[in-house]
Amino acid sequence: TIAAASSEASDLLSNAKMETEVWELEKERLSHIKSFESKIKLDVGGVKFTTSLTTLRRFPDTMIGAMFSGRHTMHLDEDGYYFLDRDGTHFRLILNFLRSPETFELDLTGSALKEFMTECDYYGIQDVMFPPIIRIPPFTCSNTGGQAVPVSQEERGMWRATKDNIPLKICTHCFSAHYDIHSNPFSGLGSRDRRVWHECIYNFKALVESKGGSLNLCIQPKPDGSCKS
């Protein structure tokens, strides 16, 4: 009927108007998003850094990711730097983590570690850098030579070979655990042989996870050179 057709046409026009209004609001929102150059210069508390926009946006849901998302106003100084009023002492480490979180290694203790954690908390990356630790009891596994290796986890999550208290070096490609011992594990070769022996626990990450634990690659040292496992 004419009335039904008129009602249908009215509904179509109403929907089209709503879609137009939504699109206009979206265009308005996009017009306020700041664009950045691909190379970013930063002045962090007087310490100068140069990095990429991709690095700063590595984790979009963090504070530092939001800063350079374009949704917030960031002002350039006369030299082309974005100034961040924070301590720049450890910002190099934060950038290194953002550049390569898979291979990042942290070697800080005491007050330096506390300072670093404070900065991580400010930039909102503490949860991605230090995910919640699932600690499990010590257990014994076997290395590739067939020897039993007791392993345990310290308070902040690092895994060690318990007997010699040696940190396990975790390969970020195969997740095997490497460690060096400075004595001969084969008694038949004599006690005078004090060479360095390189040992490996194959796919240590899978072993830990099979027992309900977790492995934080950020705090585990990495093997030197190419993985031989």
PASEBA-1860 file (N, C-alpha, C; in nm, 3 decimals):
! residues 229
1> TIAAASSE> 0.084/-0.119/0.000/0.000/0.000/0.000/0.088/0.124/0.000 ~ 0.021/0.236/-0.031/0.094/0.363/-0.035/0.146/0.400/0.104 ~ 0.065/0.374/0.205/0.104/0.408/0.342/0.225/0.327/0.387 ~ 0.225/0.196/0.353/0.338/0.110/0.391/0.465/0.153/0.320 ~ 0.452/0.186/0.190/0.568/0.229/0.113/0.623/0.360/0.168 ~ 0.533/0.449/0.206/0.575/0.578/0.262/0.649/0.559/0.395 ~ 0.597/0.466/0.477/0.661/0.438/0.606/0.799/0.379/0.586 ~ 0.809/0.287/0.488/0.939/0.223/0.459/1.041/0.326/0.411
9> ASDLLSNA> 0.995/0.418/0.325/1.084/0.522/0.273/1.131/0.613/0.386 ~ 1.040/0.643/0.478/1.074/0.728/0.591/1.180/0.662/0.679 ~ 1.164/0.530/0.700/1.262/0.457/0.781/1.400/0.457/0.714 ~ 1.401/0.437/0.581/1.528/0.437/0.508/1.598/0.572/0.520 ~ 1.520/0.680/0.506/1.577/0.814/0.516/1.632/0.839/0.657 ~ 1.558/0.790/0.758/1.601/0.808/0.897/1.732/0.734/0.923 ~ 1.741/0.610/0.873/1.864/0.532/0.891/1.982/0.596/0.820 ~ 1.956/0.645/0.699/2.062/0.710/0.623/2.113/0.834/0.695
17> KMETEVWE> 2.020/0.908/0.756/2.058/1.028/0.830/2.145/0.992/0.951 ~ 2.106/0.883/1.020/2.183/0.839/1.137/2.323/0.796/1.096 ~ 2.333/0.722/0.984/2.463/0.678/0.936/2.550/0.797/0.898 ~ 2.489/0.898/0.838/2.565/1.019/0.801/2.617/1.090/0.924 ~ 2.532/1.099/1.028/2.574/1.165/1.152/2.688/1.089/1.219 ~ 2.679/0.956/1.218/2.786/0.874/1.277/2.916/0.896/1.202 ~ 2.909/0.899/1.068/3.028/0.920/0.987/3.089/1.057/1.011 ~ 3.005/1.158/1.027/3.055/1.293/1.054/3.126/1.299/1.189
25> LEKERLSH> 3.071/1.230/1.288/3.135/1.224/1.420/3.269/1.153/1.412 ~ 3.274/1.045/1.332/3.400/0.970/1.315/3.504/1.057/1.246 ~ 3.463/1.133/1.144/3.556/1.222/1.075/3.609/1.329/1.171 ~ 3.520/1.379/1.257/3.561/1.478/1.355/3.664/1.420/1.451 ~ 3.640/1.295/1.495/3.734/1.229/1.586/3.869/1.209/1.518 ~ 3.868/1.163/1.394/3.992/1.137/1.322/4.071/1.264/1.297 ~ 3.998/1.377/1.282/4.067/1.503/1.254/4.153/1.548/1.372 ~ 4.122/1.497/1.493/4.198/1.536/1.612/4.310/1.438/1.645
33> IKSFESKI> 4.322/1.330/1.568/4.430/1.235/1.593/4.560/1.291/1.534 ~ 4.659/1.300/1.619/4.787/1.359/1.578/4.865/1.258/1.495 ~ 4.927/1.306/1.389/5.013/1.220/1.308/5.158/1.241/1.351 ~ 5.236/1.133/1.350/5.376/1.138/1.389/5.464/1.097/1.272 ~ 5.587/1.146/1.274/5.686/1.096/1.180/5.725/0.954/1.222 ~ 5.780/0.877/1.129/5.817/0.738/1.160/5.936/0.732/1.256 ~ 6.024/0.835/1.251/6.137/0.842/1.344/6.105/0.944/1.451 ~ 6.119/0.902/1.577/6.081/0.987/1.691/6.205/1.019/1.775
41> KLDVGGVK> 6.219/1.149/1.806/6.327/1.192/1.896/6.267/1.227/2.032 ~ 6.326/1.170/2.137/6.274/1.187/2.272/6.380/1.250/2.362 ~ 6.333/1.335/2.450/6.416/1.392/2.557/6.353/1.346/2.688 ~ 6.416/1.247/2.751/6.360/1.190/2.874/6.443/1.242/2.992 ~ 6.392/1.344/3.058/6.462/1.401/3.172/6.600/1.453/3.139 ~ 6.620/1.500/3.017/6.750/1.553/2.975/6.836/1.455/2.899 ~ 6.794/1.329/2.891/6.869/1.227/2.817/6.800/1.207/2.681 ~ 6.877/1.219/2.573/6.821/1.215/2.438/6.820/1.072/2.380
49> FTTSLTTL> 6.711/1.039/2.312/6.697/0.909/2.248/6.633/0.929/2.111 ~ 6.663/0.837/2.020/6.596/0.833/1.891/6.544/0.691/1.869 ~ 6.418/0.680/1.831/6.359/0.548/1.811/6.253/0.559/1.702 ~ 6.179/0.451/1.681/6.077/0.451/1.577/5.938/0.456/1.640 ~ 5.843/0.504/1.563/5.705/0.506/1.608/5.653/0.365/1.631 ~ 5.698/0.271/1.547/5.658/0.132/1.562/5.700/0.076/1.697 ~ 5.821/0.111/1.742/5.869/0.065/1.871/5.783/0.119/1.984 ~ 5.753/0.246/1.981/5.675/0.308/2.088/5.532/0.256/2.092
57> RRFPDTMI> 5.482/0.209/1.979/5.346/0.156/1.972/5.341/0.004/1.982 ~ 5.451/-0.057/2.025/5.459/-0.203/2.031/5.343/-0.263/2.110 ~ 5.311/-0.201/2.225/5.200/-0.247/2.308/5.099/-0.133/2.318 ~ 4.999/-0.130/2.230/4.907/-0.016/2.220/4.830/0.014/2.348 ~ 4.806/-0.087/2.431/4.724/-0.067/2.550/4.803/-0.018/2.671 ~ 4.931/0.011/2.653/5.012/0.064/2.763/5.014/0.216/2.759 ~ 5.065/0.276/2.866/5.072/0.422/2.872/5.158/0.478/2.759 ~ 5.275/0.417/2.739/5.364/0.471/2.635/5.306/0.449/2.497
65> GAMFSGRH> 5.233/0.340/2.479/5.166/0.317/2.351/5.057/0.421/2.326 ~ 4.984/0.455/2.434/4.878/0.555/2.422/4.934/0.694/2.394 ~ 5.051/0.725/2.455/5.112/0.857/2.436/5.133/0.887/2.288 ~ 5.175/0.783/2.213/5.210/0.803/2.073/5.108/0.738/1.979 ~ 4.986/0.720/2.029/4.879/0.665/1.946/4.818/0.771/1.855 ~ 4.841/0.899/1.889/4.780/1.008/1.814/4.658/1.064/1.883 ~ 4.614/0.999/1.991/4.494/1.045/2.061/4.525/1.152/2.165 ~ 4.653/1.175/2.191/4.692/1.271/2.294/4.784/1.377/2.235
73> TMHLDEDG> 4.779/1.495/2.290/4.862/1.604/2.241/5.005/1.589/2.292 ~ 5.099/1.584/2.202/5.241/1.578/2.236/5.310/1.694/2.165 ~ 5.385/1.775/2.241/5.446/1.894/2.185/5.595/1.874/2.156 ~ 5.636/1.920/2.039/5.777/1.918/2.002/5.846/2.042/2.057 ~ 5.971/2.026/2.103/6.046/2.145/2.142/6.115/2.203/2.019 ~ 6.194/2.309/2.037/6.254/2.378/1.923/6.355/2.293/1.848 ~ 6.404/2.184/1.913/6.500/2.096/1.847/6.436/1.971/1.789 ~ 6.303/1.964/1.795/6.233/1.850/1.736/6.221/1.729/1.827
81> YYFLDRDG> 6.234/1.750/1.960/6.224/1.641/2.056/6.090/1.648/2.131 ~ 6.037/1.529/2.162/5.923/1.521/2.253/5.979/1.504/2.394 ~ 5.941/1.593/2.483/5.996/1.590/2.619/5.908/1.507/2.712 ~ 5.972/1.412/2.782/5.904/1.332/2.885/5.972/1.363/3.017 ~ 5.896/1.413/3.111/5.952/1.455/3.239/5.965/1.334/3.332 ~ 6.057/1.245/3.294/6.084/1.124/3.372/6.236/1.105/3.381 ~ 6.277/1.016/3.470/6.418/0.984/3.483/6.462/0.904/3.361 ~ 6.563/0.955/3.291/6.610/0.888/3.169/6.714/0.781/3.191
89> THFRLILN> 6.750/0.755/3.319/6.858/0.660/3.348/6.835/0.524/3.286 ~ 6.714/0.472/3.302/6.686/0.336/3.256/6.598/0.330/3.132 ~ 6.574/0.446/3.070/6.484/0.445/2.955/6.543/0.367/2.837 ~ 6.674/0.361/2.830/6.738/0.280/2.725/6.691/0.134/2.734 ~ 6.680/0.083/2.857/6.635/-0.055/2.875/6.490/-0.072/2.834 ~ 6.408/0.029/2.863/6.268/0.023/2.824/6.255/0.020/2.672 ~ 6.333/0.102/2.603/6.332/0.100/2.457/6.379/-0.035/2.403 ~ 6.484/-0.090/2.464/6.534/-0.220/2.418/6.429/-0.328/2.434
97> FLRSPETF> 6.352/-0.321/2.543/6.244/-0.418/2.561/6.138/-0.401/2.452 ~ 6.100/-0.276/2.425/5.999/-0.251/2.323/6.047/-0.292/2.185 ~ 6.176/-0.278/2.160/6.231/-0.316/2.029/6.229/-0.466/2.008 ~ 6.260/-0.540/2.113/6.269/-0.686/2.100/6.233/-0.754/2.231 ~ 6.104/-0.759/2.264/6.065/-0.818/2.393/6.100/-0.965/2.405 ~ 6.110/-1.036/2.291/6.139/-1.179/2.295/6.280/-1.209/2.342 ~ 6.375/-1.120/2.314/6.515/-1.147/2.348/6.568/-1.055/2.457 ~ 6.481/-0.969/2.511/6.525/-0.874/2.612/6.575/-0.946/2.737
105> ELDLTGSA> 6.685/-0.897/2.793/6.743/-0.955/2.914/6.771/-0.843/3.014 ~ 6.725/-0.860/3.137/6.740/-0.758/3.241/6.839/-0.807/3.344 ~ 6.938/-0.724/3.375/7.040/-0.762/3.471/7.057/-0.650/3.574 ~ 6.950/-0.619/3.646/6.952/-0.516/3.749/6.915/-0.577/3.883 ~ 6.970/-0.524/3.989/6.936/-0.569/4.123/6.923/-0.448/4.216 ~ 6.875/-0.472/4.338/6.872/-0.370/4.441/6.797/-0.245/4.403 ~ 6.854/-0.130/4.437/6.788/-0.001/4.414/6.770/0.028/4.266 ~ 6.864/-0.016/4.182/6.852/0.008/4.037/6.730/-0.066/3.982
113> LKEFMTEC> 6.705/-0.188/4.030/6.588/-0.263/3.986/6.460/-0.195/4.031 ~ 6.458/-0.143/4.154/6.340/-0.073/4.204/6.311/0.052/4.122 ~ 6.416/0.127/4.087/6.399/0.247/4.004/6.342/0.208/3.867 ~ 6.396/0.102/3.810/6.352/0.056/3.679/6.205/0.014/3.684 ~ 6.166/-0.059/3.789/6.028/-0.105/3.802/5.932/0.014/3.816 ~ 5.977/0.120/3.885/5.896/0.241/3.897/5.868/0.302/3.761 ~ 5.971/0.309/3.676/5.955/0.365/3.542/5.865/0.275/3.456 ~ 5.883/0.143/3.469/5.798/0.050/3.394/5.652/0.067/3.433
121> DYYGIQDV> 5.629/0.088/3.562/5.493/0.108/3.610/5.434/0.235/3.551 ~ 5.512/0.343/3.544/5.463/0.469/3.489/5.424/0.452/3.341 ~ 5.510/0.384/3.264/5.484/0.368/3.122/5.383/0.256/3.093 ~ 5.339/0.189/3.197/5.234/0.088/3.181/5.278/-0.042/3.120 ~ 5.410/-0.072/3.127/5.459/-0.195/3.063/5.498/-0.302/3.165 ~ 5.473/-0.276/3.294/5.517/-0.371/3.396/5.450/-0.508/3.379 ~ 5.323/-0.509/3.344/5.253/-0.637/3.331/5.298/-0.716/3.209 ~ 5.340/-0.646/3.102/5.386/-0.720/2.984/5.533/-0.759/2.998
129> MFPPIIRI> 5.609/-0.681/3.073/5.749/-0.715/3.095/5.766/-0.818/3.207 ~ 5.686/-0.803/3.310/5.692/-0.893/3.425/5.554/-0.952/3.450 ~ 5.512/-1.048/3.366/5.381/-1.109/3.387/5.377/-1.179/3.523 ~ 5.258/-1.199/3.578/5.248/-1.265/3.709/5.324/-1.397/3.712 ~ 5.401/-1.417/3.818/5.484/-1.537/3.830/5.402/-1.651/3.888 ~ 5.403/-1.763/3.819/5.341/-1.884/3.871/5.454/-1.972/3.923 ~ 5.478/-1.967/4.053/5.588/-2.042/4.112/5.544/-2.183/4.145 ~ 5.630/-2.278/4.112/5.602/-2.418/4.140/5.720/-2.477/4.219
137> PPFTCSNT> 5.700/-2.589/4.287/5.808/-2.649/4.366/5.925/-2.692/4.277 ~ 6.045/-2.701/4.334/6.160/-2.753/4.259/6.130/-2.892/4.203 ~ 6.192/-2.922/4.090/6.176/-3.057/4.035/6.307/-3.099/3.967 ~ 6.315/-3.223/3.931/6.436/-3.277/3.867/6.404/-3.317/3.724 ~ 6.489/-3.272/3.632/6.473/-3.310/3.492/6.605/-3.370/3.443 ~ 6.614/-3.400/3.317/6.736/-3.460/3.262/6.794/-3.372/3.153 ~ 6.928/-3.363/3.151/6.991/-3.289/3.041/7.012/-3.384/2.923 ~ 7.066/-3.329/2.814/7.081/-3.409/2.693/7.183/-3.521/2.709
145> GGQAVPVS> 7.264/-3.514/2.816/7.360/-3.621/2.843/7.304/-3.731/2.931 ~ 7.179/-3.712/2.974/7.115/-3.814/3.056/7.133/-3.796/3.205 ~ 7.206/-3.689/3.248/7.225/-3.667/3.391/7.101/-3.598/3.451 ~ 7.070/-3.634/3.575/6.959/-3.571/3.647/7.001/-3.430/3.689 ~ 6.912/-3.332/3.667/6.941/-3.192/3.698/6.827/-3.135/3.784 ~ 6.851/-3.117/3.914/6.750/-3.050/3.997/6.745/-2.902/3.960 ~ 6.625/-2.848/3.943/6.608/-2.707/3.910/6.508/-2.645/4.008 ~ 6.524/-2.514/4.031/6.434/-2.443/4.123/6.417/-2.300/4.075
153> QEERGMWR> 6.316/-2.234/4.128/6.278/-2.100/4.086/6.294/-2.004/4.203 ~ 6.369/-1.895/4.181/6.387/-1.798/4.288/6.266/-1.707/4.298 ~ 6.267/-1.618/4.397/6.148/-1.539/4.429/6.098/-1.455/4.312 ~ 6.189/-1.394/4.237/6.141/-1.308/4.127/6.118/-1.385/3.998 ~ 6.134/-1.519/4.005/6.093/-1.601/3.891/6.205/-1.666/3.812 ~ 6.331/-1.629/3.836/6.439/-1.687/3.757/6.462/-1.834/3.794 ~ 6.482/-1.915/3.690/6.509/-2.058/3.710/6.660/-2.082/3.716 ~ 6.702/-2.172/3.806/6.843/-2.205/3.825/6.863/-2.357/3.835
161> ATKDNIPL> 6.983/-2.400/3.798/7.025/-2.537/3.829/7.060/-2.538/3.978 ~ 6.983/-2.610/4.057/6.991/-2.598/4.203/7.126/-2.636/4.260 ~ 7.185/-2.744/4.214/7.307/-2.797/4.274/7.418/-2.693/4.280 ~ 7.442/-2.625/4.168/7.550/-2.525/4.162/7.497/-2.382/4.163 ~ 7.365/-2.366/4.182/7.301/-2.234/4.186/7.336/-2.152/4.062 ~ 7.325/-2.214/3.946/7.362/-2.152/3.819/7.235/-2.109/3.745 ~ 7.223/-1.981/3.706/7.106/-1.939/3.626/7.101/-2.016/3.494 ~ 6.984/-2.058/3.456/6.966/-2.128/3.328/6.955/-2.025/3.217
169> KICTHCFS> 7.034/-2.044/3.111/7.028/-1.956/2.995/6.929/-2.015/2.896 ~ 6.822/-1.940/2.869/6.714/-1.992/2.786/6.724/-1.941/2.643 ~ 6.730/-2.033/2.548/6.731/-1.996/2.407/6.592/-1.949/2.367 ~ 6.583/-1.835/2.302/6.453/-1.780/2.266/6.397/-1.843/2.138 ~ 6.473/-1.935/2.076/6.425/-2.002/1.955/6.369/-2.140/1.986 ~ 6.445/-2.220/2.061/6.400/-2.356/2.091/6.359/-2.374/2.237 ~ 6.383/-2.270/2.319/6.347/-2.269/2.462/6.419/-2.377/2.543 ~ 6.535/-2.419/2.494/6.618/-2.510/2.573/6.695/-2.430/2.676
177> AHYDIHSN> 6.728/-2.496/2.788/6.803/-2.431/2.896/6.949/-2.473/2.889 ~ 7.038/-2.376/2.889/7.182/-2.402/2.882/7.248/-2.356/3.012 ~ 7.349/-2.429/3.055/7.424/-2.388/3.173/7.564/-2.447/3.164 ~ 7.658/-2.382/3.231/7.798/-2.425/3.232/7.835/-2.474/3.371 ~ 7.910/-2.582/3.377/7.964/-2.627/3.505/8.115/-2.633/3.493 ~ 8.183/-2.594/3.600/8.329/-2.585/3.597/8.395/-2.704/3.665 ~ 8.330/-2.818/3.653/8.390/-2.943/3.701/8.343/-3.053/3.609 ~ 8.412/-3.166/3.612/8.382/-3.275/3.522/8.271/-3.362/3.578
185> PFSGLGSR> 8.158/-3.375/3.508/8.050/-3.456/3.560/8.075/-3.606/3.548 ~ 8.182/-3.643/3.479/8.212/-3.785/3.460/8.328/-3.822/3.552 ~ 8.295/-3.892/3.660/8.395/-3.921/3.762/8.511/-4.002/3.708 ~ 8.486/-4.079/3.602/8.592/-4.163/3.550/8.706/-4.088/3.485 ~ 8.687/-3.957/3.458/8.790/-3.881/3.390/8.887/-3.814/3.487 ~ 8.863/-3.831/3.617/8.958/-3.776/3.713/8.917/-3.643/3.768 ~ 8.948/-3.619/3.895/8.906/-3.497/3.964/8.987/-3.375/3.923 ~ 9.101/-3.395/3.856/9.183/-3.281/3.817/9.130/-3.211/3.693
193> DRRVWHEC> 9.043/-3.277/3.621/8.989/-3.217/3.500/8.881/-3.117/3.539 ~ 8.915/-2.986/3.533/8.822/-2.881/3.577/8.780/-2.794/3.459 ~ 8.767/-2.854/3.342/8.723/-2.778/3.227/8.579/-2.733/3.242 ~ 8.541/-2.635/3.159/8.402/-2.590/3.158/8.322/-2.684/3.069 ~ 8.215/-2.739/3.124/8.128/-2.829/3.050/7.996/-2.757/3.022 ~ 7.954/-2.762/2.896/7.829/-2.697/2.856/7.718/-2.802/2.854 ~ 7.615/-2.778/2.930/7.505/-2.872/2.940/7.376/-2.808/2.889 ~ 7.281/-2.892/2.853/7.156/-2.842/2.794/7.038/-2.928/2.841
201> IYNFKALV> 6.929/-2.861/2.872/6.802/-2.928/2.902/6.708/-2.894/2.787 ~ 6.670/-2.993/2.710/6.592/-2.968/2.589/6.451/-2.917/2.621 ~ 6.409/-2.811/2.551/6.275/-2.751/2.562/6.231/-2.736/2.707 ~ 6.310/-2.660/2.781/6.282/-2.640/2.924/6.147/-2.570/2.946 ~ 6.111/-2.483/2.856/5.983/-2.410/2.868/5.865/-2.506/2.874 ~ 5.867/-2.608/2.787/5.758/-2.705/2.785/5.756/-2.786/2.915 ~ 5.874/-2.818/2.969/5.881/-2.892/3.095/5.817/-2.814/3.209 ~ 5.851/-2.685/3.217/5.797/-2.599/3.323/5.645/-2.587/3.310
209> ESKGGSLN> 5.599/-2.562/3.188/5.456/-2.542/3.166/5.376/-2.670/3.190 ~ 5.438/-2.785/3.163/5.369/-2.912/3.187/5.344/-2.936/3.335 ~ 5.420/-2.867/3.420/5.403/-2.879/3.565/5.322/-2.764/3.623 ~ 5.265/-2.681/3.534/5.180/-2.571/3.578/5.255/-2.443/3.608 ~ 5.383/-2.435/3.571/5.464/-2.317/3.598/5.473/-2.224/3.478 ~ 5.557/-2.121/3.490/5.574/-2.025/3.382/5.721/-1.988/3.370 ~ 5.756/-1.937/3.253/5.895/-1.900/3.224/5.895/-1.758/3.169 ~ 5.958/-1.664/3.242/5.967/-1.526/3.197/6.102/-1.507/3.127
217> LCIQPKPD> 6.099/-1.495/2.995/6.223/-1.485/2.918/6.298/-1.355/2.945 ~ 6.228/-1.252/2.994/6.293/-1.123/3.018/6.399/-1.132/3.127 ~ 6.377/-1.216/3.227/6.470/-1.219/3.339/6.568/-1.335/3.331 ~ 6.550/-1.424/3.235/6.647/-1.534/3.219/6.760/-1.489/3.127 ~ 6.885/-1.520/3.163/6.994/-1.491/3.069/6.980/-1.575/2.943 ~ 7.047/-1.531/2.836/7.040/-1.602/2.709/7.175/-1.665/2.679 ~ 7.177/-1.777/2.607/7.305/-1.841/2.572/7.388/-1.753/2.480 ~ 7.519/-1.761/2.492/7.609/-1.686/2.406/7.615/-1.751/2.268
225> GSCKS> 7.608/-1.671/2.166/7.620/-1.725/2.030/7.496/-1.801/1.987 ~ 7.512/-1.881/1.883/7.401/-1.956/1.827/7.368/-2.075/1.913 ~ 7.240/-2.107/1.919/7.194/-2.224/1.994/7.240/-2.350/1.921 ~ 7.302/-2.441/1.996/7.354/-2.563/1.937/7.261/-2.683/1.962 ~ 7.150/-2.662/2.035/7.064/-2.775/2.070/6.974/-2.814/1.954
END
